[in-house]
Amino acid sequence: MSTLRFTPEHEWLRLEASGELTVGITDFAQQALGDVVFVQLPDTGTFSEGHEVAVLESVKAASTITMPLTGEIVAVNDALADDPALVNASPMGEGWFFRIRIENSSAFNDLLDQQAYDALVAENA
């Protein structure tokens, strides 16, 4: 089983060895946004799926990041406050946004796998 899943909103979630999920945006999303100049990250705490938890501002537009699954945000990537360009330089690495702990672990498997996400991107190209 792959440890990576995607949402239709172009967020990625990676299952870590700790059981937590790291969340960020895909390369497709960061290319669409352009150069990210500001990231407002959420506070830790419990949020419902679909709740707006972060804001990105780029030279092209502002965008919100929603909670991909109901759970608790347990960590945020503080490096983005000083260097929001990490989102562009490494969207699926150092440019991650936050880590969550979810109650329903099967919800992760219900998200898009790489093949389904690639098909979604191809439809939007």
QUIMOZI-V423539 format. One record per residue. N is the residue number from 1. RES is the residue in three letters. SS is DSSP state (helix for helix, strand for strand, loop for the rest). OMEGA is omega in whole degrees, 0 to 359 (none if undefined). NEAR is the number of other C-alpha atoms within 10 Angstrom. Layout:
n:N res:RES ss:SS omega:OMEGA near:NEAR
n:N res:RES ss:SS omega:OMEGA near:NEAR
//
This chain:
n:1 res:MET ss:loop omega:177 near:5
n:2 res:SER ss:loop omega:179 near:9
n:3 res:THR ss:loop omega:182 near:13
n:4 res:LEU ss:strand omega:176 near:19
n:5 res:ARG ss:strand omega:185 near:22
n:6 res:PHE ss:strand omega:173 near:25
n:7 res:THR ss:loop omega:175 near:19
n:8 res:PRO ss:loop omega:179 near:13
n:9 res:GLU ss:loop omega:175 near:12
n:10 res:HIS ss:loop omega:170 near:17
n:11 res:GLU ss:strand omega:174 near:21
n:12 res:TRP ss:strand omega:177 near:26
n:13 res:LEU ss:strand omega:180 near:27
n:14 res:ARG ss:strand omega:177 near:20
n:15 res:LEU ss:strand omega:180 near:18
n:16 res:GLU ss:loop omega:180 near:12
n:17 res:ALA ss:loop omega:180 near:8
n:18 res:SER ss:loop omega:185 near:7
n:19 res:GLY ss:loop omega:176 near:12
n:20 res:GLU ss:loop omega:177 near:19
n:21 res:LEU ss:strand omega:174 near:26
n:22 res:THR ss:strand omega:186 near:24
n:23 res:VAL ss:strand omega:174 near:26
n:24 res:GLY ss:strand omega:176 near:25
n:25 res:ILE ss:strand omega:183 near:23
n:26 res:THR ss:loop omega:176 near:23
n:27 res:ASP ss:helix omega:178 near:18
n:28 res:PHE ss:helix omega:182 near:13
n:29 res:ALA ss:helix omega:182 near:17
n:30 res:GLN ss:helix omega:176 near:19
n:31 res:GLN ss:helix omega:179 near:13
n:32 res:ALA ss:helix omega:180 near:12
n:33 res:LEU ss:helix omega:187 near:18
n:34 res:GLY ss:loop omega:185 near:15
n:35 res:ASP ss:loop omega:179 near:19
n:36 res:VAL ss:strand omega:183 near:22
n:37 res:VAL ss:strand omega:181 near:20
n:38 res:PHE ss:strand omega:176 near:19
n:39 res:VAL ss:strand omega:174 near:23
n:40 res:GLN ss:strand omega:183 near:17
n:41 res:LEU ss:loop omega:181 near:18
n:42 res:PRO ss:loop omega:168 near:17
n:43 res:ASP ss:loop omega:173 near:13
n:44 res:THR ss:loop omega:181 near:15
n:45 res:GLY ss:strand omega:183 near:11
n:46 res:THR ss:strand omega:181 near:15
n:47 res:PHE ss:strand omega:177 near:19
n:48 res:SER ss:loop omega:176 near:14
n:49 res:GLU ss:loop omega:178 near:13
n:50 res:GLY ss:loop omega:179 near:12
n:51 res:HIS ss:loop omega:178 near:14
n:52 res:GLU ss:strand omega:185 near:14
n:53 res:VAL ss:strand omega:181 near:20
n:54 res:ALA ss:strand omega:179 near:17
n:55 res:VAL ss:strand omega:174 near:15
n:56 res:LEU ss:strand omega:172 near:18
n:57 res:GLU ss:strand omega:178 near:18
n:58 res:SER ss:strand omega:178 near:18
n:59 res:VAL ss:loop omega:181 near:11
n:60 res:LYS ss:loop omega:189 near:12
n:61 res:ALA ss:loop omega:170 near:12
n:62 res:ALA ss:strand omega:182 near:14
n:63 res:SER ss:strand omega:177 near:13
n:64 res:THR ss:strand omega:175 near:14
n:65 res:ILE ss:strand omega:180 near:22
n:66 res:THR ss:strand omega:177 near:17
n:67 res:MET ss:loop omega:185 near:22
n:68 res:PRO ss:loop omega:178 near:25
n:69 res:LEU ss:loop omega:177 near:23
n:70 res:THR ss:loop omega:180 near:18
n:71 res:GLY ss:strand omega:183 near:19
n:72 res:GLU ss:strand omega:172 near:18
n:73 res:ILE ss:strand omega:185 near:23
n:74 res:VAL ss:strand omega:179 near:16
n:75 res:ALA ss:strand omega:174 near:17
n:76 res:VAL ss:strand omega:181 near:18
n:77 res:ASN ss:loop omega:182 near:15
n:78 res:ASP ss:loop omega:180 near:15
n:79 res:ALA ss:helix omega:182 near:13
n:80 res:LEU ss:helix omega:179 near:20
n:81 res:ALA ss:helix omega:180 near:14
n:82 res:ASP ss:helix omega:185 near:11
n:83 res:ASP ss:loop omega:181 near:14
n:84 res:PRO ss:loop omega:179 near:21
n:85 res:ALA ss:loop omega:175 near:18
n:86 res:LEU ss:helix omega:178 near:20
n:87 res:VAL ss:helix omega:178 near:29
n:88 res:ASN ss:helix omega:185 near:21
n:89 res:ALA ss:helix omega:185 near:15
n:90 res:SER ss:loop omega:187 near:15
n:91 res:PRO ss:loop omega:181 near:22
n:92 res:MET ss:loop omega:178 near:21
n:93 res:GLY ss:loop omega:183 near:12
n:94 res:GLU ss:loop omega:181 near:15
n:95 res:GLY ss:loop omega:178 near:22
n:96 res:TRP ss:loop omega:183 near:24
n:97 res:PHE ss:loop omega:184 near:25
n:98 res:PHE ss:strand omega:176 near:23
n:99 res:ARG ss:strand omega:180 near:23
n:100 res:ILE ss:strand omega:172 near:26
n:101 res:ARG ss:strand omega:182 near:20
n:102 res:ILE ss:strand omega:179 near:19
n:103 res:GLU ss:loop omega:184 near:11
n:104 res:ASN ss:loop omega:185 near:10
n:105 res:SER ss:loop omega:179 near:13
n:106 res:SER ss:helix omega:179 near:9
n:107 res:ALA ss:helix omega:177 near:12
n:108 res:PHE ss:helix omega:182 near:20
n:109 res:ASN ss:helix omega:179 near:14
n:110 res:ASP ss:loop omega:178 near:11
n:111 res:LEU ss:loop omega:182 near:19
n:112 res:LEU ss:strand omega:171 near:19
n:113 res:ASP ss:loop omega:184 near:18
n:114 res:GLN ss:helix omega:181 near:14
n:115 res:GLN ss:helix omega:180 near:9
n:116 res:ALA ss:helix omega:179 near:15
n:117 res:TYR ss:helix omega:178 near:18
n:118 res:ASP ss:helix omega:177 near:13
n:119 res:ALA ss:helix omega:178 near:12
n:120 res:LEU ss:helix omega:180 near:15
n:121 res:VAL ss:helix omega:180 near:13
n:122 res:ALA ss:helix omega:178 near:9
n:123 res:GLU ss:helix omega:183 near:8
n:124 res:ASN ss:helix omega:183 near:7
n:125 res:ALA ss:loop omega:none near:7
//
